[in-house]
Each structure stands twice: as C-alpha cells, then as structure tokens.
Amino acid sequence: MSGARRATAFAPASVGNVAVGFDILGFAVETLGDRVSASRAAAPGVAIKAISGIAGELPIIAAQNTAGRAVEAMIEALSPGFGVELRIEKGIPLGSGLGGSAASAVAAVAAANALLDAPREKIELLKYAMQGEAVASGSLHVDNIAPSLFGGLVLTVGIDHPRVKQIPIPTGMRAVVVHPHLYLATKEARAVLNRKVDLADFVWQSANLAGFISGCYTNDLDMIRASFEDVIIEPQRQSLIPAFADVRGAAMAANALGCSISGAGPTIFAWALESDAARVRAAMRAAFAAKTIETDAWVIDMTAPGARVIDQAP
C-alpha cells in the first residue's frame, strides 16, 4: 500500500533533563506543540515552503532548519524515491527551554513517515530527529526528542543505538511549568557548562538519578523529594535565569517535591501533588512578577501522548 500524498503531524513540547537526568530524561508537555505538514514532491531532497506561528526568524534552508535536517536524514537513509516539501507551524516559543527545536524535528519526521510506502517504527524516527536537533543545539541528545516522540516521562540510554524506557508517573503527580517571557539560546546555555565533573558530584548526581527513578517506580514520594536535586548542571546555569533562586524557593515553600530548570531554560518546572499544584504555580509566578518578569504557566498531566499524525490525504 502506498503512503499518503500529504500528512500533518503534531509533536508536543517537552521538559528536558528533569533536573537529575541531563540529556537522558524528559517528559512531554501536551499544552504546547509544533505542527508540520509534509507532502510528496517530484524534486529530490527537502524544501521548506512555509514557516508560520510564533516562529521568529528561522532558516528556510532545509539543512539549517531542525525539521528540514531531520527529514533530510530520513531521505538520505531510506531513499524513498520522492522529495518532501514541509510547512512548519510553530507553537513553542524559541529559546524557551521547552524543546521547540526537538518538536519541529519530531513532527517533521512523523509527518514524513506517513508518506512512506513502509512507515518506520518510532525508534528509527528518533535517530533522524536527533540529526535535526543537533542543528539547533550543536550536539546529539535526546532528552527533548524522546518524550516529544513517545510521550510521558522517558529515559533514553545511548545515542548510536538508543534504548527508550517510559518511566511511570507517581499517582496524583503533576508538573508545574512556568515560562518567563525571556529568550535563552540552547547553544549559549550549553556553552557555560564545564566539561569536567568532580567525582563527589558525579556520585551525588548518580545517586539522585537512581533515587528519582526508583521513587517513580515505587510511588515513593519521599525518595523523589530527597533525590530531586541537580548538583551539576543547575548550579552552572541558574545565573542565566533572572529570579531563579527566588522562583525555586517559592515553589519549595508551596510544597513542591522539586523544582529546576526546564532543559536549557529559561522555563522553570516543578513537580507537585495535584492538591498543591495550583498553589505552586501561583507562588512561582509571583516570584517572577516580583522581578517584573511576565510569565505563562501551566499545570500538566505528564502521561500525555507523544507525536501523532492528525491529518493526511491519500
């Protein structure tokens, strides 16, 4: 059976790192997302025909665009016998720390996959989307791509041969996501990071990651609270986000289990029980407002699905 002639896919935003899982842990944020339409074309290669939504200035050349490069990687690997035209609708603010570049890449490969005579599994699409994400961040990492593609809270191990594991969300848990109206480029946020880690910090962070995941599997909120601390990345990046310490302190005072930077920032997220989530959100927004920083904020269910095709034409 031949694939579709045209398809449109949606990919949700995401929170990367989740404090303790730098470059390997992330969860989907269904409230926001990108849409990409892909169409078969007679001309070879990938052509971006339009970029709309809250796009800002994005490159129209496919090799320089996360969505375009992801589909290029797919075509190079699969040689489907046709080219692809893309139309990108951005719903995630640029430089927000909410996985906007990843969502575009994921939505693009999900839409292009529907055009294939033999569509590929998601784990293969992950590899193509990684090539697109690298255009924006300068490195191959999957903490935003994997949750945007698979949904939920996701741990990804490996780059050349990635293994994806969805981690259970504790009962009644919600994420509070607060996006200040600021811009922070991923490359800038990665540039401040030291390339060497103290042994004691490595052990501490490893214990926190293990404790956090263990707590998720066993519904042990005390273990999650005790482990929800990034001792390596957050201390290096927090100075890039005005009012970070105040916002984090406000979240914890409102009974959040943990609070940290979403991806590269400047968005900040917290985990809280559903009964506390509205209060945590209000406290975090108030801390930003005290520094005259406007915000958008959401309380989300982290069990949301990942990318999917929402429209197609045979």
C-alpha positions in Angstrom: 0.0 0.0 0.0 1.3 3.4 -1.0 1.9 6.0 1.7 -0.1 9.3 2.0 0.4 12.1 -0.5 0.3 14.7 2.3 0.3 14.4 6.1 0.3 16.7 9.1 1.7 15.7 12.5 1.7 17.3 15.9 4.6 17.0 18.4 4.3 18.2 21.9 6.7 20.5 23.8 8.9 18.9 26.5 10.9 19.4 29.6 14.4 18.1 29.2 16.9 16.9 31.9 14.2 16.8 34.6 16.9 18.1 36.9 18.8 14.8 37.5 18.8 13.3 34.0 21.0 15.7 31.9 20.5 14.8 28.2 18.7 11.5 29.0 15.5 12.2 30.8 12.4 14.3 29.7 8.7 14.5 29.8 6.1 15.7 27.3 4.2 19.0 27.7 1.0 18.5 25.7 -0.2 22.1 26.3 2.2 23.4 23.6 3.5 21.9 20.4 4.5 22.3 16.8 2.7 21.1 13.7 4.5 20.1 10.4 2.8 19.2 7.1 4.8 17.1 4.7 4.0 16.5 1.1 5.5 14.3 -1.6 7.4 16.2 -4.2 8.8 15.3 -7.6 12.0 17.2 -7.0 14.6 15.3 -4.8 15.6 16.4 -1.3 13.7 18.6 1.2 12.2 22.0 0.6 10.7 24.2 3.3 7.7 26.1 1.8 6.4 28.0 4.8 7.1 28.7 8.4 4.2 30.2 10.5 3.0 30.6 14.0 5.3 32.0 16.8 8.3 31.3 14.7 10.5 34.4 14.9 13.4 34.2 12.4 14.0 30.6 11.4 16.1 29.4 8.5 14.2 28.3 5.3 17.2 26.3 4.1 16.5 22.7 5.0 20.0 21.8 6.1 19.9 24.7 8.6 16.5 24.0 10.0 15.8 21.3 12.6 12.7 20.0 10.8 14.3 20.2 7.4 17.5 18.5 8.5 15.6 15.7 10.3 13.7 14.8 7.1 16.9 15.1 5.0 18.5 12.5 7.3 15.5 10.3 6.8 15.6 10.6 3.0 19.3 10.0 2.9 18.9 6.8 4.9 15.8 5.4 3.1 15.9 6.8 -0.5 12.1 6.8 -0.8 12.0 7.8 -4.5 10.5 11.2 -3.9 11.3 14.5 -2.3 9.5 16.2 0.6 8.0 19.7 1.0 7.5 20.9 4.5 5.2 23.5 6.0 6.0 24.3 9.7 3.7 25.8 12.2 5.5 26.8 15.4 3.5 26.7 18.6 6.5 26.7 21.0 8.4 29.9 21.7 12.0 30.0 20.5 14.7 29.8 23.2 12.1 28.8 25.9 13.7 25.6 27.2 10.5 23.7 26.1 12.0 21.6 23.3 10.9 23.7 20.4 13.6 22.6 18.1 13.0 19.0 19.0 9.3 19.2 18.5 9.8 20.6 15.0 12.1 17.8 14.1 9.8 15.2 15.6 6.7 16.5 13.9 8.5 16.6 10.6 9.7 13.0 10.7 6.3 11.8 12.0 4.6 13.6 9.0 7.2 12.4 6.5 6.9 8.9 7.9 3.2 8.8 6.8 4.3 9.4 3.2 6.4 6.3 3.1 5.2 3.1 1.5 6.6 1.2 4.5 6.5 3.6 7.6 9.2 3.1 10.1 9.0 2.5 13.9 9.4 5.3 16.3 12.8 4.2 17.5 14.1 4.7 13.9 12.4 8.1 13.7 14.2 9.1 16.9 17.6 8.8 15.1 16.5 11.0 12.2 15.0 13.6 14.6 18.3 13.7 16.5 20.1 14.9 13.4 17.7 17.8 13.2 18.0 18.7 16.9 21.8 18.9 16.5 21.3 21.8 14.1 19.9 23.9 17.0 21.9 22.7 19.9 25.2 21.7 18.4 25.2 18.2 19.8 23.3 14.9 19.6 21.0 14.5 22.6 17.5 13.0 23.1 16.0 14.3 26.3 13.5 16.5 24.4 13.2 14.4 21.3 12.3 11.1 23.0 9.4 12.5 25.2 8.1 14.6 22.3 8.0 11.4 20.1 7.0 8.8 22.6 5.0 10.9 25.2 5.1 10.7 29.0 8.3 10.6 31.1 11.1 9.0 29.1 14.6 7.7 29.9 16.8 7.3 26.8 20.1 5.4 27.0 22.6 5.6 24.1 23.0 7.7 21.0 24.1 5.4 18.2 21.7 2.6 19.4 19.2 4.4 21.7 17.0 2.5 24.0 13.9 4.2 25.2 12.1 3.4 28.5 8.9 5.1 29.6 9.0 5.7 33.4 5.8 5.6 35.4 4.4 8.8 36.8 3.6 8.6 40.5 -0.1 8.7 41.4 -1.6 12.2 41.6 1.6 13.9 40.4 1.5 17.0 38.2 4.1 19.2 36.6 4.0 23.0 37.0 5.7 24.6 34.0 6.4 28.4 34.2 7.7 30.1 31.1 9.1 33.6 31.7 9.0 35.9 28.7 12.7 35.7 28.1 14.9 34.1 25.4 17.8 31.8 26.1 19.6 30.0 23.2 20.4 26.3 23.8 23.9 26.8 22.4 24.5 29.6 24.9 23.3 27.6 27.8 25.5 24.6 26.8 28.5 26.8 26.3 28.6 27.8 30.0 28.9 24.1 31.1 32.2 22.7 32.4 33.4 19.6 30.6 34.8 18.1 33.7 32.8 17.0 36.8 34.1 16.5 40.3 34.0 12.8 41.4 31.9 13.6 44.5 29.4 15.5 42.4 29.2 12.6 39.9 28.4 10.2 42.7 25.9 12.5 44.2 24.1 13.1 40.9 24.1 9.4 40.1 22.5 8.6 43.4 19.9 11.3 42.8 19.0 9.9 39.3 18.8 6.4 40.7 16.7 7.5 43.6 14.4 9.6 41.5 13.7 6.8 39.0 13.3 4.3 41.9 10.8 6.6 43.5 8.8 6.8 40.3 8.6 3.1 40.0 7.6 2.5 43.7 5.4 5.6 44.1 7.8 6.7 46.9 7.3 10.5 47.2 9.8 10.9 50.0 12.5 9.3 47.8 11.6 11.6 44.9 11.7 14.6 47.1 15.1 13.6 48.5 16.6 12.9 45.1 15.1 15.8 43.1 18.3 17.9 43.1 20.6 18.7 40.2 24.1 19.3 41.7 26.0 19.6 38.4 24.1 21.5 35.7 21.7 23.7 37.6 24.4 25.5 39.6 26.2 26.4 36.4 23.1 27.7 34.5 21.0 29.3 37.2 22.7 32.7 36.8 21.3 32.8 33.2 17.8 33.0 34.5 16.8 36.1 36.5 15.0 35.3 39.8 15.7 31.6 39.5 16.6 31.2 43.2 13.5 33.1 44.3 11.2 31.1 42.0 12.7 27.8 43.1 12.4 28.8 46.8 8.8 29.9 46.3 7.9 26.5 44.7 9.5 24.5 47.5 7.8 26.7 50.2 4.5 25.9 48.5 5.2 22.1 48.9 6.7 21.2 45.6 8.6 17.9 45.6 11.3 19.5 43.5 12.0 22.5 41.2 14.6 23.0 38.5 15.4 24.4 35.0 13.5 23.0 32.0 16.1 22.0 29.5 18.4 24.9 28.8 16.0 27.4 30.3 14.7 29.9 31.0 11.5 28.0 31.7 11.4 26.5 35.2 9.3 23.5 36.2 8.3 21.8 39.4 6.7 18.6 40.5 3.8 18.7 42.9 0.8 16.7 44.0 -2.4 17.7 42.3 -3.7 19.2 45.5 -0.7 21.5 45.7 -0.1 22.3 42.1 -2.2 25.4 41.7 -0.6 26.9 44.8 2.9 26.1 43.5 2.1 27.7 40.2 0.9 30.9 41.8 4.0 31.1 44.0 6.3 30.6 41.1 4.6 33.3 39.0 4.5 35.7 41.9 8.3 35.3 42.4 8.9 36.2 38.7 6.4 39.0 38.9 8.3 40.5 41.9 11.2 41.0 39.4 8.7 42.4 36.8 9.0 39.4 34.6 5.8 38.3 32.8 5.1 34.6 32.6 2.9 31.9 31.1 2.2 28.9 33.4 0.5 25.6 33.2 -0.3 22.6 35.4 0.1 19.5 33.2 -0.6 15.8 33.4 2.7 14.1 32.4 1.0 11.0 31.0 0.2 12.8 27.7 0.9 11.0 24.4 3.7 11.9 22.0 3.8 12.8 18.4 1.0 11.7 16.1 -0.4 12.3 12.6 -3.5 14.4 12.9 -4.4 14.7 9.2 -3.4 13.0 5.9 -4.5 12.7 2.3 -4.1 9.6 0.2 
